[in-house]
Amino acid sequence: MEKRTGSYPRVRIESGGRTVVSQAGGVLLVETVRKAGLDTAISAALMPWRKPRAVHDPGKVLLDVALAVALGGDCLADASMLRAEPAVFGPVASDPTVSRLIDTPLAASEEKALAAVRAARAEARARVWTVAGERAPNADGAVTVDLDGVLVIAHSDKEDAAPTWKRTYGHHPLMGFVDHGPGGTGEPVAALLRPGNAGSNTADDHVTATQLALAQLPKEYRRGRRTLIRTDSAGGTHTFVTWLPQRGRWLSYSVGMTVTEQIQSHVLKVPASVWTPAVETGGGIRDGAWVAELTGDVLSGWPKGMRLTVRKERPHPGAQLRITDAGLRLTCFATNTANLPIAELGLRHRLRARAEGRIRNARATGLRNLPLHRTAQNGIWLEIVQVALDLLAWMPMLALTGTARLWEPRRLRLRLFTAAGQLVTTGRRRVLRLARHWPWTDVITDALNQLALLPNHD
């Protein structure tokens, strides 16, 4: 009788390896930082916070934490992943040094520090979009920014944590993401840290988040109809909808609206011949869905040029309907785009659902919780999360092709970043050799070759 050995082979473990590199695939993010010029931009921006005779550059320290978050970390101490691999990530500050930087100089002057980091990110973003060419989110001459709120649960009593509208406890940041379209993911351009009890439809917060988002875009997209601001019904307030297209901004918008009794009564009066079949992304007819444009006194009090479109659709199994939906689910949105048919406008607004994927990625990249106690500290952390998400969006945009460009952070980590390597020194060069049998080694090497072809940051 054979002795049972189990399902997995037995491997003897020794701790004497010296040339093995963990997280070797993280070199993709390091090369993305270099090509974007993000390291030099953040270092220059945070130079006022560098103490005399300091060993570590504040910009490098903050960027190291962002790299650790991009690799899957969720607290400041996870920078130790990088510290263990100086051949790939360079010298990394100790945990106390990282904590002191976040707490004392940066959080103590939060607004100035955040403004400096944001300016560096905007500078790097403009460069990345330029070198990305046809892959950039503005390749068609337009940019879409999606605004949406995120509930972040607090597991302890942190500053400004409060009960949320979902009966949880924590914070309620308002974030903005640039949509990369069907061939990509998205990148963060705004994050406004708010208490858990902050209102979903607070117009001032939507204005502030939009201003933060516009400041992250290349200058030619900070005003004008080529920039589309898209929100759910939380953005459907008079103040916000009036602010967006005002003179000097002239922004396009596609904003969800609450189906009020007045809108409901107008929908009931729409003739059957007026309803237009909704369309799918590929241009085909969407079964069981129709759109129609509302006119008349329902637009009274709203900005001139606003179009109000209502959509009715057969509910999906398990969908929650209002008593006034009369068997069909009703949604409504407003836009100031005048040169597109309502079916295309309806599809464009429905694609706002991609923002849910961006939020899911943010939760998987340091936004599962806010790890620090004070609001100013967590404001810096939220900026670090955005830097990490920037890198996770820029690297695929610049270096990956095919379906790999659509991989979300969890898959990037599992297949690319966690790949192990062997560091070999030949002459005066250090070579990082990846495992030949790893299924995605070719993806990593092809991506690095693609990054190598891009111009270096001056």
FENMO-V515656 format. One record per helix or strand of 2 or more residues. SS is the DSSP state (helix for helix, strand for strand). FROM is the first residue (numbers start at 1). TO is the last residue. If there is no record, write none. Layout:
SS:FROM:TO
SS:FROM:TO
//
This chain:
strand:20:21
helix:24:36
helix:38:45
helix:47:49
helix:58:70
helix:76:83
helix:86:89
helix:95:108
helix:110:135
strand:143:153
strand:162:163
strand:169:179
strand:186:192
helix:203:216
helix:219:221
strand:227:231
helix:233:235
helix:238:244
strand:252:257
helix:261:269
helix:272:274
strand:276:279
strand:285:294
helix:296:299
strand:307:314
helix:323:325
strand:328:335
helix:342:367
helix:375:399
helix:402:406
helix:409:417
strand:421:426
strand:429:434
helix:441:453
//
